[in-house]
Amino acid sequence: MKTKSIRIPKDMMAAIEIVEKEEKIEESTAMRKLIRIGFETYIGNLYKQGKVTLRQAAKLLNLSPIEAMNLFLDAGIKGNLDASDVLASLERFVLK
């Protein structure tokens, strides 16, 4: 693990303190937790926009594709395919 020094605005420190108190964890653990949540949200949005595949998102998050899909579903991200994409895939599968 790497150590980094950053400036944190007061409102973000307040958020960190809330997580610390609510979960009874150390400040550094609360910071890592919030950074992880932000990263998961960011990658979820990239996936939703079709900028990364589920496999790429899972790799970035260091999760299996099923774990990533469950994470996204819990966050309300249903995927980036529509019915026409699914039908096109099925047609290619049947034709082969």
N, C-alpha and C positions, 0 to 999 in steps of 0.2 A: 504494500500500500504506500502511496506517495503522500507527502505532506505538502500542502499549499497554503499560502497566506492570502486572504482576500479581505476586502472591506465589505462589511455587511450593514445595510441601512437599518435604522431603528425599527421600522415596521417588520422587516424580516427577522430581526432579533426577537421581537415580540412573538412572532410565529414559532420560532425555535423554542422559546421559553414555554409556550403553550404545550408543544409536543413533549418537551422534557417533563413538565409537571403531570400531564395527562397520562403519559405512558411510564412515568418513573424511570427515565433513562438519562444518561449523561448528555451534555450539550453536544459533544462531537457525534454521538450516535443519532441524536435528533437531526443534526445537520445532514448526515449521510442519508437518513431516511427520507427527508424532504427532497434532497437532490435526486434520490432514486425515483421517488414518485414523479418528480418533474421530468426526468428522463423517460420514464415509462409513458407518460402523457405525450411527450414530444414524439416518441417513436410511434405511439398509437395514432397520432394525427398524421404522420407521414404515411403510415399504412392505409389509413382511411382515405387519404388523398390519392392513393395509388402510386406514391413515389418510391415505396419499398414493398417487396413481396412479404408474405407471411414468413417465409423461410429467412429472408434477410432481417426482418424485425426480430424474429426469435434469436438469431445469431447475435445481433447487437445487444439484446437484453440478456444474453447468456441463458436462454430458456429453450425447452423443446418447442416445436411448432404448436403442439396441443396446449402446453402451458401458456404460450403467448396468446393463442386464440381465446383461451379461458380468461386471461387477464383483460384482453380487449372487450370480450363480451360483458365482463363485470363492469367495465367502464362505459358500456353502451355503444361500443364500436362494433358494428355487425359485419364489417368487411368492406372490400372495395370491388366486389363483383356484382354485376346485375344479372338479370335473367338471361339476357342475350349472350353474355360471356359464358354462362353455364351451358346453354344450349349449343353454342359453337364448340365448346370442349366435348360435349357428348357426341355431337355429329362427327368430329374428328376421330373420336374413340371408336364409334360404330363403323366408320368407313375403313379403318385399318384392319 
